[in-house]
Amino acid sequence: MRIGITCYPTYGGSGALATELALALGRRGHEVHVISYASPFRLRSFAEHVFFHEVDLSGTYPLLEYFPYSLALAVKQHEVALREGLEVLHVHYAVPHATAAFLAREMLQPDHDLKVVTTLHGTDITLVGQEKSFFTVTKFAIERSDAVTAVSRYLREETYAAFGCTDCGIEVIPNFVNLAEYHPPRDEGCRSALGPPGAKVVMHISNFRQVKRVPDVVQVFARLRKAMPAVLVFVGDGPERPAAEELVRQLGLTGDVRFLGKVDVVSDLLRCADLFLLPSASESFGLAALEAMACGVPVVASNVGGLPEVVEHGVTGALVDVGDLDEMSRQAVALLGNPDRLRATRQAAVRSAEKFSADRVVPMYEALYRRVLTA
């Protein structure tokens, strides 16, 4: 098949999933064209059958205060679909990607029948889509797509409740992980570079938005650090990083906390961790948690959104109420302080992650594409 994929290229779950899907489809022999305003952060180098097309943002519009990205994206989607003979355009995030895809599809009619598949990832529904100014266009984009998927059962039900489009027929296709890249450690790897011998390595990876509650990570680690030698490793960047850095300084933890910034390949770092902390206020799925589990890292996270569909409390980690830092700290200390339990939880995390392997999930997308093409 000839498939177009549009996503945000920035550090985050939707862009990561979309790019990994493009790469997986390419490995399975499909021709994939990624369309965005910049190369996605996980599209690191040449990949067979995968091509990148950059949306032109160089134009000037003297009568408009802001550049009309949605229109520029629709033009590029139309151009690529026509030139490359795309059969399916798979857009990740409802606004503006699905609305742009609708315009591109209409411009191609009646000579080119392009099918549009929309995948909902979370804040496009729970935050952006429910803004009054975006509500109607988000609902329109969902209802006019040829197929719609959500990354968790939680997100599907949220979409139904928020938009009332019970006839949308949203299919749940979960996020997935490439087990060839995300796997348990085979040696000590980078542990010595992250902390002293004997210290537990605690990790958090995100785009440092407010919803991730990054200062909570610091507070939980401060409590844990009183119980045992440990280091905290932050991977990623975003608006909440300065506040986290300042809190680290105030709590006297500077020597025990590392801020690594954005890292394209996080699997090697995850293999060095003993625990992954994710105290988010909301998560539609929790791709970072899944990738940690695939590397044999237990997860202590908030009991919210789609996370219970990924993390099994007491088996692959622990789930606690949002903002309950004392309980999150207690769970972390209890797990890291018990070598036998930690070992068993690591093994359970790996087994659980296998249910979300690319080999199991990517064929679900292929089957969906075939259904819309034959409908």
Summary of the structure (lengths in Angstrom):
residues: 375
radius of gyration: 21.2
end to end distance: 15.6
largest distance: 67.5
contacts: 1354
relative contact order: 0.12
helix: 45%
strand: 17%
